[in-house]
Amino acid sequence: MEVFSWCSYELCSYFVLHVLIPIVFPLIISQIVKFPKDEPVHGFVQNTRGLNCSAKEMKIYHGLTSPYINVNHAKYSALEWTSISWAIGILIAAPILGFLSTHLDRGHQPIIAIGATAIGAIFCLPSGFFKTVWIFPPYIAFIIAAITVASATHTRHLGFMVRGFTGPTIQKSQFQIRRAVSGWLSLYAAAAGTLGCAVIASFTYHMLKEKEEFISLWVVSIYSGLIWLLGIFHFLTSNRPTNRTSISRAHALSIFKYPHALGSLAGVFLSSLTTMCIFTGTLLYLVGQLCFSPASLLYFWLIYFIFPLVLLPLMHPLQHVLKSDSVKMQILGFALSAITAGMGFYYKGKIWRRKHVLALALFQSTSTGILHAFGRVLLVDCSPYGKEGAFSTWFVLVKVLGTGLGFTIASVAPGNIGVSFGVAFFTSVVAMAVLIFGNVSDLDGAVAAGNVEEDHVVGYGEGGVSSSPLVHGVDIAGSSTEIKECLEKSETP
């Protein structure tokens, strides 16, 4: 039940940062701004590349990318307005996370998570009640702050579930068991999250076909908030007590004493920036420059969000066979992103066919899922006992910051896909260099955090020296049995 509820929260919340804020809210804002009177709304028009595009789709594109929002002699597009709101949300979330990290590690996780989720879901409901762009910065900012706090508690819980199966400290020879458990949990949760994104993206596509687009998109926001609210089920049913009572004043900054944890944060930041930059830039390019039909965009969304649902669970037995750690899996993810960005940059002047776009979506969706799942695993491995909350808050804050920056980079240059792909290629290469030459290691990070110790002798038997038992689980919520069964199935030829 605990494993199911943990994965279900990702199903109910992952779409907030990847569909609701970067897609739905900019679309709602674009329906509020005033268009020029000569803007066609029917038939076909030619875009800047001379292609015939649907007037309705081009109106949506111009509403997203054209600077129709006037603020003190400055003009912003709907995408840029969303980016500003995103930045405000991060500024609000940062001090809140610093304050709450100590309370998380004192065992107040359910109250904090339920409160944050409820606040974020409530702000999704009235998004279309006031038809003005000025209301969206506080809406988006509070949703960003809420999803950041709630996701930090969700990430922290992964560390407790893994420790519940393996015990507080294991030996180096047993570390492969920890890798298998944490990888299995994170991969399946990531797959569930992409399913939630596919549902909301498909719902958005369906509602855009309605005549009252503003009201229809408001309905999408309402349903998104209600689905997110269902995620409270996880925090109501799963609570692991902690014995941590003594916490230093510098508790929130304790991560800076652990180099491998800092390396994991660098990877998370660069992966979030890279994947969102590619996704947003590609989506704008398909609509504004290549005039893809709504049906083709739906196929792109479905491939991008549903393919990981099938592939990510298969990555677990592959990782087990190759005995790869979370760092190597992240390097694989960055390599896939570099290939996608490099190919997109090289062929940016060509007319992309639908089959080429779907192939790109397959590659990039795989990369996004791998980077998300194993970035979280690496951070959890490097988190010492009693400091999971502090480390998780940094993980989520850096992730939200990277995602917002990637969205902003793609938004400020919507007509130039070379910028998005160029930045993404550069950050992918830099990330691989950081992980490789920075000697980032999940095992060394776990040793430094006190989660792993050197192998030692505990007794003698007929054959000589015998080591300690395989694992010393301290699970008090029953998740270890489910994980054991899954691991046994994955190891069966």
TORKOL-428611 format. One line per 10 residues: their letters; for each residue y, x negated, z negated of C-alpha. Coordinates in pm, 1 decimal, decimal comma. Example, Ala and Ser with C-alpha at 12.3 -4.5 7.8 and 13.67 -1.06 7.14 Angstrom:
as	-450,0:-1230,0:-780,0 ~ -106,0:-1367,0:-714,0
//
This chain:
mevfswcsye	0,0:0,0:0,0 ~ 240,8:-281,3:-85,2 ~ 186,2:-460,8:245,9 ~ 225,5:-135,0:437,3 ~ 549,1:-42,9:259,9 ~ 690,0:-393,9:310,1 ~ 626,1:-375,3:685,9 ~ 754,9:-18,4:698,4 ~ 1092,9:-128,5:564,9 ~ 1132,2:-363,1:859,7
lcsyfvlhvl	1036,6:-73,4:1087,1 ~ 1316,4:131,6:930,4 ~ 1585,8:-138,3:917,4 ~ 1541,1:-413,2:1179,5 ~ 1715,2:-203,3:1446,7 ~ 2039,1:-192,3:1244,4 ~ 2137,8:-547,2:1343,0 ~ 1974,6:-543,4:1686,7 ~ 2043,9:-196,9:1829,9 ~ 2269,4:17,2:1611,4
ipivfpliis	2558,3:-226,1:1565,0 ~ 2550,6:-424,5:1894,9 ~ 2470,0:-126,6:2121,6 ~ 2530,1:216,0:1965,8 ~ 2857,3:151,6:1781,7 ~ 3032,0:-19,9:2076,7 ~ 2925,1:275,5:2292,8 ~ 3074,9:520,1:2042,0 ~ 3398,7:320,7:2030,4 ~ 3413,2:314,4:2411,3
qivkfpkdep	3404,2:696,1:2411,3 ~ 3716,9:708,5:2193,5 ~ 3945,8:470,3:2383,7 ~ 4176,0:612,2:2651,3 ~ 4087,9:517,2:3008,4 ~ 4337,0:476,2:3295,3 ~ 4389,5:799,9:3485,6 ~ 4264,0:649,9:3812,1 ~ 3923,7:559,8:3659,5 ~ 3656,3:733,6:3876,6
vhgfvqntrg	3391,5:932,5:3692,8 ~ 3171,9:1053,8:3980,4 ~ 3001,0:901,0:4281,8 ~ 2974,5:528,2:4343,6 ~ 3218,3:239,5:4319,2 ~ 3204,5:-126,0:4416,3 ~ 3195,9:-388,5:4144,7 ~ 3338,7:-740,7:4162,1 ~ 3030,6:-864,2:4351,6 ~ 3057,0:-596,7:4617,4
lncsakemki	2758,1:-394,8:4496,4 ~ 2762,8:-15,9:4491,9 ~ 2736,4:103,5:4132,4 ~ 2725,4:444,1:3970,1 ~ 3074,1:546,1:3860,3 ~ 2940,1:673,9:3527,9 ~ 2768,3:344,1:3443,3 ~ 3075,1:143,6:3547,2 ~ 3293,8:365,4:3330,4 ~ 3070,6:286,7:3033,0
yhgltspyin	3080,8:-84,2:3119,4 ~ 3459,8:-89,7:3148,6 ~ 3488,0:106,0:2825,2 ~ 3286,2:-164,4:2651,8 ~ 3449,7:-471,2:2806,4 ~ 3808,7:-375,2:2896,8 ~ 4087,0:-433,2:2639,4 ~ 4189,8:-71,8:2583,2 ~ 4241,7:-100,8:2203,8 ~ 4601,4:-198,5:2116,3
vnhakysale	4669,3:-363,3:1780,6 ~ 5010,7:-522,1:1714,0 ~ 5071,6:-626,4:2074,8 ~ 4714,0:-755,5:2101,2 ~ 4443,8:-584,5:2304,6 ~ 4073,1:-573,4:2227,6 ~ 3767,1:-432,1:2397,2 ~ 3511,9:-214,7:2218,6 ~ 3277,8:-514,0:2197,9 ~ 3549,0:-736,9:2052,1
wtsiswaigi	3643,4:-462,0:1805,5 ~ 3281,3:-453,3:1693,8 ~ 3280,5:-833,2:1655,5 ~ 3589,3:-817,7:1434,3 ~ 3423,6:-551,0:1220,9 ~ 3109,3:-767,0:1204,3 ~ 3312,5:-1061,3:1073,8 ~ 3476,4:-841,8:809,0 ~ 3131,7:-727,8:697,7 ~ 3016,6:-1087,6:653,8
liaapilgfl	3328,1:-1168,2:449,4 ~ 3251,6:-871,0:224,9 ~ 2881,2:-952,6:196,9 ~ 2915,3:-1323,9:111,9 ~ 3065,0:-1291,7:-240,0 ~ 2848,2:-988,0:-313,0 ~ 2535,4:-1186,2:-228,1 ~ 2649,2:-1476,5:-444,2 ~ 2690,3:-1240,4:-737,9 ~ 2369,0:-1045,4:-678,3
sthldrghqp	2144,4:-1349,6:-627,5 ~ 2123,6:-1405,7:-1003,5 ~ 2045,5:-1039,2:-1065,5 ~ 1773,2:-1046,0:-800,4 ~ 1602,8:-1334,9:-974,7 ~ 1630,7:-1155,5:-1308,1 ~ 1415,6:-874,1:-1170,0 ~ 1671,8:-610,0:-1070,2 ~ 1551,6:-596,7:-710,5 ~ 1467,7:-220,7:-682,4
iiaigataig	1807,2:-101,3:-806,9 ~ 1998,2:-342,9:-583,9 ~ 1789,9:-271,1:-274,1 ~ 1794,0:107,3:-313,0 ~ 2168,9:108,4:-374,9 ~ 2244,5:-113,0:-74,0 ~ 2018,4:85,3:158,2 ~ 2165,4:417,1:45,7 ~ 2523,1:294,7:94,1 ~ 2448,3:156,9:440,4
aifclpsgff	2267,3:472,6:549,3 ~ 2551,2:693,7:424,3 ~ 2806,0:501,1:632,8 ~ 2595,7:569,7:942,7 ~ 2631,6:946,3:902,9 ~ 3007,8:1012,0:953,2 ~ 3058,1:760,6:1237,7 ~ 3180,2:1032,5:1473,7 ~ 3359,5:1253,0:1222,8 ~ 3697,7:1082,9:1268,6
ktvwifppyi	3763,9:1022,6:1635,8 ~ 3965,0:704,1:1595,3 ~ 3877,9:337,8:1645,9 ~ 4043,7:242,3:1316,9 ~ 3763,4:392,7:1112,0 ~ 3496,3:167,8:1261,8 ~ 3588,9:-167,0:1099,1 ~ 3516,5:-29,6:747,5 ~ 3210,6:159,7:874,3 ~ 3056,8:-142,1:1044,3
afiiaaitva	3168,2:-381,9:770,2 ~ 2997,8:-183,1:493,5 ~ 2684,0:-137,8:703,9 ~ 2672,0:-514,6:766,5 ~ 2716,5:-583,8:395,5 ~ 2451,2:-327,0:303,2 ~ 2187,1:-448,5:549,0 ~ 2252,3:-806,3:435,4 ~ 2190,4:-726,0:68,8 ~ 1888,5:-504,9:137,7
sathtrhlgf	1731,1:-759,4:374,0 ~ 1772,2:-1031,7:111,2 ~ 1563,5:-830,1:-135,3 ~ 1308,6:-760,3:138,6 ~ 1276,7:-1131,3:223,0 ~ 1249,6:-1224,3:-144,8 ~ 956,6:-986,9:-182,8 ~ 760,8:-1180,7:80,5 ~ 758,9:-1482,3:-148,2 ~ 620,0:-1273,4:-433,1
mvrgftgpti	344,9:-1124,4:-217,7 ~ 238,2:-1468,1:-94,6 ~ 239,9:-1603,9:-449,4 ~ 44,0:-1299,0:-559,8 ~ -237,8:-1405,4:-331,3 ~ -232,6:-1783,9:-373,0 ~ -104,4:-1819,2:-727,1 ~ 213,5:-1990,8:-850,2 ~ 100,3:-2339,3:-745,5 ~ -171,8:-2452,6:-505,9
qksqfqirra	-306,0:-2788,8:-395,3 ~ -229,8:-2950,3:-61,1 ~ -580,9:-2888,8:66,4 ~ -526,3:-2515,7:11,6 ~ -189,7:-2493,4:186,0 ~ -347,8:-2367,7:508,3 ~ -437,5:-2050,5:316,6 ~ -72,2:-1996,2:227,2 ~ 28,2:-2051,7:590,2 ~ -220,6:-1791,5:704,8
vsgwlslyaa	-109,0:-1532,2:450,3 ~ 265,9:-1572,0:498,8 ~ 232,7:-1592,2:877,7 ~ 20,1:-1277,6:892,2 ~ 262,0:-1077,7:678,4 ~ 576,2:-1190,6:858,7 ~ 433,7:-1143,7:1208,8 ~ 317,4:-789,2:1144,7 ~ 648,7:-697,5:983,7 ~ 837,7:-842,0:1281,0
aagtlgcavi	618,1:-639,0:1516,5 ~ 696,1:-324,3:1318,9 ~ 1066,2:-404,5:1339,8 ~ 1059,5:-428,8:1718,7 ~ 890,1:-88,4:1732,7 ~ 1182,2:59,2:1541,8 ~ 1423,1:-102,9:1788,0 ~ 1232,8:45,7:2081,7 ~ 1253,7:393,7:1929,4 ~ 1630,0:379,8:1867,1
asftyhmlke	1700,5:217,5:2206,5 ~ 1500,5:486,7:2387,0 ~ 1675,4:757,8:2187,5 ~ 2012,8:607,5:2282,6 ~ 1917,7:608,1:2651,7 ~ 1812,0:972,3:2629,4 ~ 2131,0:1082,8:2452,8 ~ 2356,0:900,9:2702,5 ~ 2232,6:1140,1:2970,6 ~ 2391,2:1432,8:2786,5
keefislwvv	2733,2:1563,8:2891,7 ~ 2890,2:1519,0:2547,6 ~ 2828,0:1146,2:2519,0 ~ 3038,4:1098,2:2206,3 ~ 2857,3:1369,4:2009,7 ~ 2521,9:1251,0:2144,7 ~ 2582,4:894,4:2028,7 ~ 2696,5:1024,4:1691,3 ~ 2358,8:1197,0:1663,3 ~ 2190,8:860,1:1730,2
siysgliwll	2392,0:705,6:1446,2 ~ 2296,3:990,1:1211,0 ~ 1926,9:959,5:1287,9 ~ 1949,2:581,5:1250,7 ~ 2093,7:624,0:903,6 ~ 1823,7:870,9:804,9 ~ 1546,4:642,0:931,2 ~ 1698,9:348,8:745,5 ~ 1709,4:562,0:432,0 ~ 1333,2:615,6:459,8
gifhfltsnr	1294,3:243,2:397,2 ~ 1371,9:308,5:30,6 ~ 1004,1:402,5:3,4 ~ 919,7:31,4:-7,8 ~ 1146,2:-41,7:-303,0 ~ 1028,4:266,9:-489,6 ~ 660,7:174,6:-461,6 ~ 670,2:-206,9:-481,9 ~ 816,7:-387,7:-776,9 ~ 701,5:-723,8:-906,3
ptnrtsisra	837,8:-820,7:-1248,6 ~ 975,3:-1168,4:-1304,1 ~ 988,6:-1378,1:-1618,0 ~ 1302,2:-1561,4:-1509,8 ~ 1558,4:-1526,5:-1789,5 ~ 1753,3:-1855,0:-1797,2 ~ 1970,3:-1898,4:-1487,5 ~ 2236,4:-2166,7:-1442,0 ~ 2589,6:-2100,0:-1322,8 ~ 2518,8:-2281,8:-997,8
halsifkyph	2211,0:-2069,2:-930,0 ~ 2349,0:-1929,4:-603,1 ~ 2411,3:-2284,1:-474,3 ~ 2076,4:-2429,5:-580,5 ~ 1949,8:-2429,1:-221,0 ~ 2166,9:-2733,4:-145,4 ~ 1932,1:-2944,4:-359,6 ~ 1643,9:-2880,7:-118,3 ~ 1683,1:-3054,0:223,0 ~ 1389,5:-2875,5:386,9
algslagvfl	1533,0:-2537,6:288,6 ~ 1865,9:-2639,0:441,7 ~ 1680,9:-2736,8:757,6 ~ 1522,2:-2392,6:767,1 ~ 1868,3:-2233,8:737,7 ~ 1990,4:-2439,3:1032,6 ~ 1697,8:-2313,7:1238,6 ~ 1762,6:-1952,8:1135,3 ~ 2132,1:-1973,5:1223,6 ~ 2070,1:-2128,2:1565,2
sslttmcift	1782,1:-1893,3:1646,0 ~ 1988,4:-1584,5:1561,1 ~ 2282,1:-1708,8:1766,4 ~ 2061,3:-1799,3:2062,3 ~ 1860,5:-1478,9:2081,8 ~ 2155,3:-1239,4:2038,7 ~ 2368,1:-1436,3:2285,1 ~ 2094,8:-1410,8:2550,2 ~ 2022,8:-1043,5:2480,1 ~ 2385,7:-923,8:2482,1
gtllylvgql	2490,8:-1142,4:2774,4 ~ 2194,5:-1032,0:2984,9 ~ 2249,1:-664,2:2907,7 ~ 2616,7:-678,7:3009,4 ~ 2529,9:-875,7:3322,5 ~ 2268,0:-621,9:3430,9 ~ 2509,9:-330,9:3392,7 ~ 2837,7:-478,2:3514,2 ~ 2735,0:-738,1:3771,6 ~ 2395,8:-625,4:3904,8
cfspasllyf	2446,6:-247,3:3871,9 ~ 2102,2:-183,4:3727,5 ~ 2011,0:182,7:3710,8 ~ 1972,9:349,9:3369,3 ~ 1596,5:370,8:3424,1 ~ 1577,6:-4,4:3490,8 ~ 1775,1:-72,5:3173,2 ~ 1532,1:144,8:2980,6 ~ 1241,6:-60,5:3117,7 ~ 1424,4:-376,7:3011,5
wliyfifplv	1471,4:-241,2:2658,7 ~ 1113,7:-123,5:2629,7 ~ 967,6:-453,2:2752,2 ~ 1198,3:-651,3:2525,8 ~ 1120,3:-448,4:2214,6 ~ 762,6:-326,9:2267,4 ~ 596,7:-640,7:2407,6 ~ 627,9:-824,6:2070,3 ~ 444,8:-530,9:1912,5 ~ 137,4:-643,7:2106,5
llplmhplqh	196,0:-1017,4:2123,1 ~ 306,6:-1105,9:1769,6 ~ -17,6:-995,9:1598,3 ~ -203,1:-1215,6:1849,1 ~ 4,8:-1515,4:1744,5 ~ -163,5:-1520,3:1403,9 ~ -516,2:-1611,5:1523,4 ~ -356,9:-1852,9:1773,0 ~ -170,5:-2024,6:1491,6 ~ -492,5:-2034,1:1288,9
vlksdsvkmq	-689,4:-2194,6:1573,5 ~ -419,2:-2450,8:1653,2 ~ -346,7:-2505,4:1281,7 ~ 24,2:-2495,9:1363,7 ~ 282,4:-2471,6:1089,3 ~ 595,7:-2257,5:1089,8 ~ 811,0:-2545,4:1215,0 ~ 597,9:-2599,4:1525,9 ~ 594,8:-2226,9:1594,2 ~ 973,8:-2221,9:1576,6
ilgfalsait	992,3:-2514,7:1816,6 ~ 776,8:-2309,9:2053,8 ~ 1018,0:-2018,5:2018,3 ~ 1320,7:-2236,1:2088,6 ~ 1145,0:-2387,8:2390,1 ~ 1089,5:-2038,5:2534,0 ~ 1456,0:-1953,8:2476,7 ~ 1561,3:-2277,8:2644,2 ~ 1346,0:-2191,8:2947,3 ~ 1493,0:-1841,6:2965,2
agmgfyykgk	1851,5:-1963,5:2928,4 ~ 1801,1:-2249,1:3172,9 ~ 1650,3:-2026,9:3441,2 ~ 1919,8:-1763,6:3389,8 ~ 2197,3:-2021,2:3413,5 ~ 2050,6:-2179,6:3727,3 ~ 2014,5:-1846,4:3907,5 ~ 2331,2:-1682,6:3771,0 ~ 2476,9:-1655,7:4120,8 ~ 2171,5:-1483,3:4268,1
iwrrkhvlal	2082,3:-1115,2:4284,1 ~ 1808,1:-1060,8:4026,9 ~ 1527,9:-822,5:4113,6 ~ 1381,3:-593,2:3853,2 ~ 1056,0:-790,8:3835,5 ~ 1252,7:-1107,1:3758,0 ~ 1446,2:-933,3:3481,6 ~ 1130,7:-791,7:3324,7 ~ 970,3:-1137,2:3332,8 ~ 1278,6:-1275,7:3157,7
alfqststgi	1248,8:-998,0:2899,0 ~ 884,7:-1090,6:2834,8 ~ 971,3:-1454,8:2775,4 ~ 1272,0:-1388,4:2557,3 ~ 1113,8:-1112,6:2350,0 ~ 830,3:-1351,1:2264,3 ~ 1080,0:-1616,4:2159,6 ~ 1282,7:-1372,6:1949,6 ~ 977,9:-1244,6:1762,7 ~ 839,4:-1592,2:1691,4
lhafgrvllv	1173,0:-1726,9:1569,4 ~ 1235,8:-1429,4:1342,9 ~ 888,3:-1426,1:1188,6 ~ 841,0:-1798,7:1129,4 ~ 1199,7:-1868,8:1029,6 ~ 1142,2:-1635,5:737,1 ~ 807,4:-1798,7:654,8 ~ 959,7:-2147,4:642,8 ~ 1235,7:-2035,2:408,0 ~ 987,4:-1867,0:172,9
dcspygkega	768,6:-2179,8:165,4 ~ 1070,8:-2385,5:59,1 ~ 1179,7:-2141,5:-215,3 ~ 1103,4:-2250,1:-575,1 ~ 971,1:-1999,7:-825,8 ~ 1256,2:-1812,8:-991,8 ~ 1501,9:-1892,2:-711,1 ~ 1362,2:-1669,3:-436,8 ~ 1660,7:-1436,7:-460,2 ~ 1916,5:-1714,1:-421,1
fstwfvlvkv	1732,5:-1863,3:-123,5 ~ 1678,2:-1523,9:41,7 ~ 2046,6:-1435,5:19,6 ~ 2135,3:-1755,5:205,0 ~ 1866,3:-1685,4:462,7 ~ 1995,8:-1336,8:543,3 ~ 2363,5:-1434,8:531,0 ~ 2306,7:-1719,3:777,2 ~ 2097,3:-1492,6:998,6 ~ 2364,0:-1220,5:1010,1
lgtglgftia	2632,1:-1483,2:1075,0 ~ 2438,0:-1634,2:1365,4 ~ 2360,1:-1292,0:1512,8 ~ 2725,1:-1188,2:1493,7 ~ 2844,8:-1513,5:1649,3 ~ 2597,0:-1479,4:1935,5 ~ 2716,0:-1123,1:1995,3 ~ 3079,0:-1238,0:1993,7 ~ 3022,1:-1522,0:2241,3 ~ 2857,3:-1285,8:2488,2
svapgnigvs	3124,9:-1019,8:2433,0 ~ 3429,9:-1236,3:2504,1 ~ 3293,1:-1338,8:2845,1 ~ 3111,7:-1027,8:2974,6 ~ 3164,5:-1112,3:3340,6 ~ 3042,2:-1470,3:3311,6 ~ 2673,3:-1485,7:3227,8 ~ 2687,7:-1863,5:3256,8 ~ 2870,4:-1882,7:2923,8 ~ 2601,1:-1690,9:2735,4
fgvafftsvv	2312,1:-1879,2:2894,1 ~ 2487,7:-2215,1:2866,8 ~ 2556,1:-2172,0:2495,7 ~ 2203,1:-2042,5:2434,5 ~ 2045,3:-2337,6:2614,3 ~ 2258,2:-2583,0:2416,9 ~ 2180,1:-2422,0:2079,6 ~ 1807,3:-2409,1:2162,2 ~ 1799,7:-2781,4:2235,8 ~ 2005,1:-2861,6:1925,5
amavlifgnv	1772,3:-2650,0:1711,1 ~ 1462,3:-2830,5:1839,7 ~ 1632,5:-3163,3:1769,2 ~ 1719,5:-3054,7:1414,7 ~ 1364,5:-2943,9:1338,2 ~ 1200,4:-3249,9:1495,5 ~ 1434,3:-3535,6:1403,7 ~ 1538,0:-3377,1:1075,7 ~ 1174,0:-3404,5:962,4 ~ 1175,7:-3042,6:847,1
sdldgavaag	831,5:-2955,6:710,2 ~ 689,0:-2647,3:546,3 ~ 439,3:-2852,6:344,3 ~ 695,4:-3105,6:221,2 ~ 936,8:-2822,0:151,5 ~ 671,6:-2640,0:-50,7 ~ 594,4:-2959,0:-245,4 ~ 963,8:-3011,3:-321,6 ~ 990,2:-2649,5:-434,4 ~ 692,1:-2684,6:-667,0
nveedhvvgy	474,8:-2441,0:-474,1 ~ 223,9:-2713,6:-380,6 ~ 91,3:-3008,7:-577,4 ~ -126,5:-3307,3:-499,5 ~ -503,3:-3252,4:-492,8 ~ -667,8:-3340,0:-822,6 ~ -1016,3:-3349,8:-971,2 ~ -1116,0:-3071,5:-1207,7 ~ -1486,8:-3133,9:-1263,0 ~ -1816,2:-3285,3:-1147,2
geggvssspl	-2116,7:-3118,8:-997,2 ~ -2441,5:-3217,3:-834,3 ~ -2269,9:-3361,5:-532,2 ~ -2007,9:-3552,1:-726,4 ~ -1647,0:-3443,9:-736,1 ~ -1556,1:-3080,3:-699,9 ~ -1207,1:-2948,8:-649,1 ~ -1036,2:-2643,2:-787,0 ~ -1120,5:-2297,8:-655,6 ~ -978,0:-2192,8:-321,3
vhgvdiagss	-697,4:-1982,0:-460,9 ~ -584,4:-1855,9:-798,7 ~ -429,9:-1523,5:-708,8 ~ -196,9:-1362,4:-958,7 ~ -149,3:-1046,7:-755,0 ~ -78,7:-747,3:-974,6 ~ -5,8:-501,7:-695,6 ~ -325,9:-512,0:-493,3 ~ -203,2:-668,5:-170,0 ~ -438,3:-967,2:-180,8
teikecleks	-745,2:-757,6:-99,6 ~ -582,5:-626,7:218,4 ~ -476,3:-975,8:321,7 ~ -820,4:-1122,5:253,5 ~ -984,7:-862,4:473,7 ~ -743,0:-934,8:758,6 ~ -792,6:-1310,5:730,5 ~ -1170,6:-1272,7:735,1 ~ -1148,5:-1060,8:1050,6 ~ -921,1:-1312,0:1223,5
etp	-1159,2:-1596,1:1146,0 ~ -1466,4:-1411,9:1275,1 ~ -1551,2:-1539,7:1628,5
//
